[in-house]
Amino acid sequence: MKSLQSIFGKCRRSNGMLSELVPWVGFSSSSRSCNRKKKKGNPYEEVDQEKYSNLINSVISAKARSRTPETLFQEDNLLYGPVSKCKPQDQDSEPRVPRNWIPLVNPERQASAIPIQDPSLPLKIPLQKSKIPSVTRVLQQTMPPEQAFYLERWKRRMILELGEDGFAEYTKNIFLQGKLFHAAIEAVLSAGSTQEEGKEEGKDAVDSGYLRSVRPVLADITGVRALESAVQHEILKYQGLVDCVAEYRGKLCVIDWKTSEKPKPSIQNTFDNPLQVAAYVGAINHDANYSFQVHCGLIVVAYKDGSPAHSHFLHSEICSQYWSRWLLRLEDFKEKEKNQSIQQPD
């Protein structure tokens, strides 16, 4: 430190000495740098950055760009093609309500107690062929796009795994198992049948697991009024085949038996089944073949491995909500049929 002060002092006293000091200082600094290890040059410094400036900017901007829903849609559009988008419903608009409102419960029908020992019970009215649309057909023709998408995706995945013939055989077996399971349930619940007879009825259907699955539910079912019986709404003009009408824990219900390979612990997992049950409830209440009225529903999902079935009870308020949704689907179906008849005149 003292040597530096003495040097600067000499510089102030004599300008002539500055020329002698500068090269000396520079020489000393260069000599130190010579003793240091020479750094390895950066190869990127030799690149003509002006020539490749556009490329560098595009790469840097691409890395810094954040992925937003808009950019994701652009990428999907490039990879998979344009997406057909539905117009979003206006949030300020009122919810859609049925134009032709028919109550779920028939106000003109008097509630009357039916003796459980009535020899006409349980009713088993056969389903007649008719031009009247079925509940199943209405629901299939008006399936929401998202639900149809997942169903089609599942179908394609199964075809990839099993092949066309394998998938056809798979669906055939599923239908057969469901049919035999319903026959076994009917045998159990029919008047004079025992649960053991029902098991014997369906032992060839590999549905003994299904029967074990629904055994706790069957213990809560009494007062069977109808089994595999046709229903028709005399005002709205639709029909169907109801699985069962009976009392579940003291509540008269339309009961729908379902089989599944996957657990369905929530009613949302049953897709359109609640609408189907509500449609049957309304049809029974407006069908002259039935003197009683139903207010509730029950969806029972049985499993082949015998694990306990999931039961989804629909009380009267829930049934009314699904009834409103069913009326909307029925209106959509009739509107669709009307448009098709206009486009294809006889």
Residue, then its C-alpha position, 0 to 999 in steps of 0.5 A: m500500500k505504501s509503495l502505491q502511495s509513493i508512486f502516485g506521489k511521484c506522478r503528481r510531482s512530475n508528469g514526465m515520470l508517468s510515461e515511465l510508470v505506465p509501461w512498467v505497470g502494464f508489464s507487471s500485469s501481463s507477466r502475472s497473466c502469463n503465469r496463469k493457466k490459459k483458459k480454454g476458448n468457448p467454441y460457441e464464440e467462434v459461431d457467426q451469431e449474426k448469421y444464425s441470429n434468427l435460429i437462435n432467437s426462435v430456439i430461445s423463444a420456444k424454450a421460454r414459451s409457456r404451454t397454455p390451453e391455446t397452444l395445446f389445442q394448436e398442437d392437438n389440431l396439428l396432430y389429430g385434426p380439428v375438434s368439433k366444438c359445441k357452443p357453450q351454454d350461456q351461464d346467464s341463461e336459465p336451465r332447460v326445462p321440459r316443454n311437455w311436462i307430465p308429472l312422475v306420479n299420476p294425480e288421477r290414480q288413487a293409491s290403494a293397498i294391494p294384498i301381498q297374497d293377491p294371486s295375480l301377483p307378481l305381474k308378468i306382462p309380455l312386451q309386445k312388438s310395437k312402433i312405440p320407442s323403447v326406453t333403451r332406444v331413446l337413451q341410446q339415440t340421445m346419448p351425450p357426446e362425451q359418454a358416446f366417446y368413452l363408449e366408442r373408445w372402450k369398444r375400439r380398445m377391446i377390439l384391439e385386444l380381442g379382434e373383431d370376432g373375439f369382441a363379438e363373442y365377448t359381447k355375446n357372452i356378456f348378454l347371455q350371462g345377464k339374461l341368465f342372471h335375470a332369469a335366476i333372480e326371477a326364479v328366486l323372487s317368484a311366488g313359491s320359489t326359494q333362493e336355492e331353486g334360483k341358484e339351480e336355475g342359473k348354475d349353467a350361466v356361471d352366475s352363481g357369483y352374481l347371486r352371491s353378490v346380491r344375496p344381502v339385497l335379496a334379504d331386504i326385498t319383500g312384496v314383489r308386485a311385478l317381474e320382467s313385466a312390460v310397461q307403457h306410458e299412455i301419454l308420452k308413448y314409450q315402453g319398456l320391460v321392467d326388471c322388478v317392482a317390489e318393496y325394498r326396506g319398506k319402500l315400493c321401488v322399481i328395481d333394476w338389476k345390473t351386472s358389471e366387471k368393474p366396481k360401481p360404488s357411486i350412482q354416477n358410475t351407472f351412467d343412464n341407469p337412473l334415467q331408465v329407472a325414472a322412466y319406468v317409474g313414470a310409465i308404471n304410474h301411467d299404465a292402466n295395467y298397474s293399479f298401484q303407484v311407485h315413487c322410488g327406484l333401486i339400482v343393484v350392481a352385481y359382480k361375478d366374483g361374488s363380492p357384495a353388490h352396490s345398491h343405489f337407492l333413489h328416493s322420490e325427490i331424486c327420482s323426480q330430478y331424473w324424471s325431468r332429465w328423462l323428459l328432456r331426452l325424450e323430447d330430443f329423441k322425438e325432435k331427432e325422429k321428426n327431423q329424420s322423417i322430414q329429410q327422408p319422406d315416404 
